[in-house]
Structure formats: C-alpha cells, structure tokens
Amino acid sequence: MERSAFGMTENDKPPSLDELDAQLREARRRLGGGTGQKDRPEGPTTSMNGLGLAFRIGTELVAGIAVGAGIGYALDRWLGTGPWLMVAFFFMGSAAGILNVYRAMGNLARRPTDDRP
C-alpha cells in the first residue's frame, strides 16, 4: 500500500471534525488558553482604529447634510417655494449630522479599552 505525504493510506479515512475539535480543545486546555470565542469582546465597533473612526465621523456628518439638503431641494421643487426649504433642511441636516458625531464620540469615550487591568 502506498502512503501519502500525510501518513495515510488510501483506505484510511481522515479524522472527523468532532475529533479535530476535541483535539484542539485539549491542546488549548493544556496550554492554559480558552476556546478563543469568549476571549474576544462582542460587537462590530470594538476594534475600530483611527482611520475607521475618521471615516465614520466624516460619513455621519456628510450624510446628515446631504439628506437634509436633498429633502429640502425635493420639497422646493414640488412646492415651488424657491431655496427656502432647502436652506432650512440644510441646517436641520447639519444639526442631525453634528448630533450623530456627538453620539459616536460619546460611545467611543464610554467604550472600555484593552489597556485597563
């Protein structure tokens, strides 16, 4: 019988995934580590770096302004009121964008850091 590079013959079956999982758990237990699943904090924003945070802040601000100005422009065209609703909704969108930035920064300040004991 011919042996492959992995030490298996053609008639041997590979170990099942359950056996592999059991071996991994045993190795982690011997090394003193956990399963790795509970060690990581949950949530999509836990590993946000500086560049990701900057893009989020910029997007929040621009999106608020663009949505406000877009709604105002559409209402002005529909009602024929000139630039007045666009100006009003521009300022409301700006306020909403700034509020979203304020909330994002508040969540960042309350988030626990990895440096704390």
VENQUIFEN-V435723 format. One record per backbone hydrogen bond with DSSP energy under -0.5 kcal/mol. NH is the residue of the N-H (numbers start at 1). CO is the residue of the C=O. E is the energy in kcal/mol with one decimal. If there is no record, write none. Layout:
BEGIN
NH/CO/E, NH/CO/E
END
This chain:
BEGIN
4/8/-2.4, 7/4/-1.6, 12/9/-0.5, 20/16/-2.0, 21/17/-2.6, 22/18/-2.2, 23/19/-2.3, 24/20/-2.4, 25/21/-2.4, 26/22/-2.2, 27/23/-2.3, 28/24/-2.5, 29/25/-2.4, 30/26/-2.3, 31/27/-1.9, 32/28/-0.7, 32/29/-0.6, 33/28/-1.8, 46/43/-0.8, 48/45/-1.1, 53/49/-2.2, 54/50/-2.3, 55/51/-2.3, 56/52/-2.2, 57/53/-2.6, 58/54/-2.5, 59/55/-2.5, 60/56/-2.6, 61/57/-2.0, 62/58/-2.6, 63/59/-2.7, 64/60/-1.8, 65/61/-1.9, 66/62/-2.8, 67/63/-2.6, 68/64/-2.1, 69/65/-2.7, 70/66/-2.4, 71/67/-2.5, 72/68/-2.3, 73/69/-2.5, 74/70/-2.4, 75/71/-2.5, 76/72/-2.3, 77/73/-2.3, 78/74/-2.2, 79/75/-3.0, 80/76/-2.1, 81/76/-0.8, 84/81/-0.8, 87/83/-2.3, 88/84/-2.3, 89/85/-3.0, 90/86/-1.9, 91/87/-1.9, 92/88/-1.9, 93/89/-2.8, 94/90/-2.3, 95/91/-2.3, 96/92/-2.3, 97/93/-2.6, 98/94/-2.5, 99/95/-2.3, 100/96/-2.3, 101/97/-2.2, 102/98/-2.5, 103/99/-2.4, 104/100/-2.4, 105/101/-2.4, 106/102/-2.1, 107/103/-2.3, 108/104/-1.8, 109/105/-2.0, 110/106/-1.5, 111/107/-1.0, 116/113/-0.6
END
